[in-house]
Amino acid sequence: MGQFAVIGIGNFGFYLGRHLYEKGHEVVALDINKGQVQKIKDVVSQAVIADATDREALEALGMSQVDAAVVCIGTRMNASILATLHLKELGIKKVLAKATSEEHGRILRKVGANEIFFPEKDLAIGVASRLDNPNMLDYLPFIEGYSIVELAPPKEFIGKSLKELDLINRYDIQVLAIKEIIPTGLTLIPKAQFQIKDSDSLILLGPDETLKQLQEQSST
């Protein structure tokens, strides 16, 4: 069981805190707004009215003891930056921060955030990718230039084994998992002998450009 702090209880912070708590983790949620704290108090371990820009308040709440903190403050950029800075100075090894713009994200990096996320941007990219490529079942940004996608297999893959396809050498693509509908199942890191069926979907990691080519093949 981990110990997590959620700073800022808007919609994103609320669902994040509740989900972590439901997973069995200890969650402390902070917000300057009493109404937001009241809303979340029954679905986390502890909900506190506090100003995350006040380092002494964070220290008094024992923030230095958590495994990770997530700064979900969206509209108040200065507050987001100050909270991130204070959390890092208190010794929290992993601080994730929500950014509302690329500039905001760069500043958060400068003050020590370990990971930056753009909820609206990431959601928009995922939706756009699915609209652009109907056969792409899911999308997840990985690192710049690479992605993890869930993809229906191109026709040329069907009936062949992973060894025959040799995707790692032909396309620089790694098959992370295969979802089977008939029979229902999930195979993680499938073996070379696994034979692809038309009812399968492939979860692949690879360069964006190459994945795009496969997506185009799967739609023909």
C-alpha positions as CSV (number, residue, x, y, z in Angstrom):
1,M,0.0,0.0,0.0
2,G,1.4,3.4,-1.0
3,Q,0.9,6.8,0.5
4,F,-0.1,9.5,-1.9
5,A,-1.0,13.2,-1.8
6,V,-3.4,14.8,-4.2
7,I,-3.0,18.6,-4.3
8,G,-6.1,20.3,-5.8
9,I,-9.4,18.7,-5.9
10,G,-11.0,19.6,-9.2
11,N,-12.6,16.9,-11.3
12,F,-9.3,15.3,-12.2
13,G,-8.0,15.4,-8.6
14,F,-11.3,14.0,-7.2
15,Y,-11.3,11.0,-9.5
16,L,-7.6,10.4,-9.1
17,G,-7.8,10.5,-5.3
18,R,-10.9,8.3,-5.1
19,H,-9.5,5.7,-7.5
20,L,-6.2,5.4,-5.6
21,Y,-8.1,5.0,-2.4
22,E,-10.3,2.3,-3.9
23,K,-7.1,0.5,-4.9
24,G,-6.2,0.3,-1.3
25,H,-3.7,3.2,-1.0
26,E,-3.6,5.9,1.7
27,V,-4.6,9.1,0.1
28,V,-4.4,12.7,1.5
29,A,-6.3,15.2,-0.5
30,L,-5.6,19.0,-0.1
31,D,-7.5,22.0,-1.5
32,I,-8.0,25.6,-0.4
33,N,-11.7,25.3,-1.2
34,K,-13.8,24.0,1.7
35,G,-16.5,22.7,-0.7
36,Q,-14.1,20.6,-2.7
37,V,-12.7,19.1,0.5
38,Q,-16.2,18.2,1.7
39,K,-16.9,16.5,-1.6
40,I,-14.0,14.2,-1.4
41,K,-13.7,13.6,2.4
42,D,-15.6,10.3,2.3
43,V,-13.7,8.7,-0.5
44,V,-10.1,9.2,0.6
45,S,-8.1,8.6,3.8
46,Q,-7.9,12.3,4.8
47,A,-9.1,15.5,3.2
48,V,-7.7,18.8,4.4
49,I,-8.4,22.4,3.8
50,A,-4.9,23.8,3.2
51,D,-3.0,26.2,0.9
52,A,-0.4,24.2,-1.0
53,T,1.6,27.4,-1.7
54,D,2.3,27.5,2.1
55,R,5.4,25.4,2.7
56,E,4.9,25.4,6.5
57,A,1.4,24.0,6.1
58,L,2.6,21.2,3.8
59,E,5.4,20.4,6.2
60,A,3.0,20.3,9.2
61,L,0.7,17.9,7.3
62,G,3.7,15.5,6.9
63,M,3.9,15.7,3.1
64,S,7.5,14.7,3.2
65,Q,6.4,11.2,4.2
66,V,4.3,10.4,1.1
67,D,5.6,8.2,-1.7
68,A,4.4,10.5,-4.4
69,A,2.4,13.7,-4.7
70,V,0.3,14.8,-7.7
71,V,-0.3,18.5,-8.2
72,C,-3.7,18.8,-9.9
73,I,-4.0,22.6,-9.6
74,G,-5.1,23.7,-13.1
75,T,-6.2,27.4,-13.3
76,R,-3.8,28.9,-10.8
77,M,-0.5,28.5,-12.5
78,N,1.5,30.3,-9.8
79,A,0.0,28.1,-7.1
80,S,0.8,25.0,-9.2
81,I,4.4,26.0,-9.6
82,L,4.9,27.0,-5.9
83,A,3.3,23.8,-4.7
84,T,5.5,21.7,-6.9
85,L,8.6,23.6,-5.7
86,H,7.7,23.2,-2.0
87,L,6.9,19.5,-2.4
88,K,10.3,18.8,-4.0
89,E,12.1,20.8,-1.4
90,L,10.4,18.8,1.3
91,G,12.1,15.7,-0.2
92,I,9.3,14.0,-2.0
93,K,11.0,11.8,-4.6
94,K,8.2,11.7,-7.1
95,V,6.1,14.7,-7.9
96,L,3.7,14.7,-10.8
97,A,2.1,17.9,-12.0
98,K,-0.7,18.9,-14.2
99,A,0.1,21.5,-16.8
100,T,-2.2,23.7,-18.8
101,S,0.3,24.8,-21.5
102,E,3.7,23.9,-22.8
103,E,5.2,26.9,-21.1
104,H,3.6,25.9,-17.8
105,G,5.0,22.4,-18.2
106,R,8.5,23.7,-18.8
107,I,8.4,25.8,-15.7
108,L,7.2,22.8,-13.7
109,R,10.1,20.8,-15.0
110,K,12.5,23.6,-13.9
111,V,11.2,23.6,-10.4
112,G,11.6,19.8,-10.1
113,A,8.5,18.0,-11.3
114,N,9.4,14.4,-12.2
115,E,6.5,14.0,-14.6
116,I,4.2,16.5,-16.4
117,F,0.8,15.5,-17.7
118,F,-1.7,17.4,-19.9
119,P,-5.1,15.7,-19.4
120,E,-7.0,17.6,-22.0
121,K,-4.2,17.5,-24.6
122,D,-3.6,13.7,-24.0
123,L,-7.3,13.0,-24.3
124,A,-7.6,15.1,-27.4
125,I,-4.7,13.3,-29.0
126,G,-6.2,9.9,-28.2
127,V,-9.6,10.9,-29.6
128,A,-8.0,12.4,-32.8
129,S,-5.9,9.3,-33.3
130,R,-8.9,7.0,-33.1
131,L,-10.9,9.2,-35.5
132,D,-7.9,9.4,-37.9
133,N,-7.4,5.6,-37.7
134,P,-10.7,3.7,-37.1
135,N,-8.8,0.4,-36.8
136,M,-6.7,1.7,-34.0
137,L,-8.5,0.5,-30.9
138,D,-6.6,2.5,-28.3
139,Y,-3.7,5.0,-28.0
140,L,-1.3,5.9,-25.3
141,P,1.5,8.5,-25.6
142,F,4.8,6.9,-24.6
143,I,7.9,9.0,-25.2
144,E,8.6,11.5,-27.9
145,G,8.5,9.7,-31.2
146,Y,7.2,6.4,-29.8
147,S,3.7,5.2,-28.7
148,I,1.9,2.2,-27.4
149,V,-1.1,1.3,-29.4
150,E,-3.8,-1.3,-29.5
151,L,-4.4,-2.3,-33.1
152,A,-6.4,-4.7,-35.1
153,P,-4.0,-7.0,-37.1
154,P,-3.4,-6.2,-40.8
155,K,-4.6,-8.9,-43.2
156,E,-1.0,-10.0,-43.9
157,F,-0.5,-10.9,-40.2
158,I,-3.5,-13.3,-39.9
159,G,-2.5,-16.9,-39.7
160,K,1.1,-16.2,-39.2
161,S,3.2,-16.6,-36.1
162,L,5.1,-13.8,-34.4
163,K,8.3,-15.6,-35.4
164,E,7.3,-15.5,-39.1
165,L,6.3,-11.8,-38.8
166,D,9.6,-10.9,-37.1
167,L,8.2,-7.4,-36.2
168,I,11.1,-6.4,-34.1
169,N,13.5,-6.7,-37.0
170,R,11.2,-5.7,-39.8
171,Y,9.5,-2.7,-38.1
172,D,11.4,-2.1,-34.8
173,I,8.1,-2.9,-33.1
174,Q,7.7,-4.9,-29.9
175,V,4.5,-6.9,-29.2
176,L,3.7,-6.3,-25.6
177,A,0.4,-8.3,-25.4
178,I,-2.3,-9.8,-27.5
179,K,-6.0,-9.7,-26.6
180,E,-8.0,-12.7,-27.8
181,I,-11.7,-12.6,-28.3
182,I,-12.0,-16.2,-29.4
183,P,-11.2,-17.7,-26.9
184,T,-11.3,-14.7,-24.5
185,G,-7.9,-14.0,-22.9
186,L,-4.9,-11.8,-22.7
187,T,-1.4,-13.0,-23.4
188,L,1.4,-10.8,-22.1
189,I,4.7,-10.9,-23.9
190,P,3.5,-13.6,-26.3
191,K,6.0,-16.3,-27.4
192,A,7.4,-16.5,-31.0
193,Q,5.0,-19.4,-31.8
194,F,1.9,-17.4,-31.1
195,Q,-0.3,-17.4,-34.3
196,I,-2.3,-14.3,-35.0
197,K,-6.1,-14.6,-35.6
198,D,-8.4,-12.1,-37.2
199,S,-10.3,-11.7,-33.9
200,D,-7.1,-10.7,-32.0
201,S,-6.0,-7.2,-31.2
202,L,-2.3,-6.4,-30.8
203,I,-0.8,-4.1,-28.2
204,L,2.4,-2.7,-29.8
205,L,5.3,-0.5,-28.8
206,G,7.2,1.2,-31.5
207,P,8.1,4.4,-33.5
208,D,5.1,6.5,-34.4
209,E,5.9,6.5,-38.1
210,T,6.1,2.7,-38.3
211,L,2.9,2.3,-36.2
212,K,1.2,4.7,-38.6
213,Q,2.1,2.4,-41.5
214,L,0.7,-0.6,-39.8
215,Q,-2.5,1.3,-39.0
216,E,-2.9,2.1,-42.7
217,Q,-2.3,-1.6,-43.6
218,S,-4.9,-2.7,-41.0
219,S,-7.5,-0.4,-42.6
220,T,-7.2,-1.8,-46.1
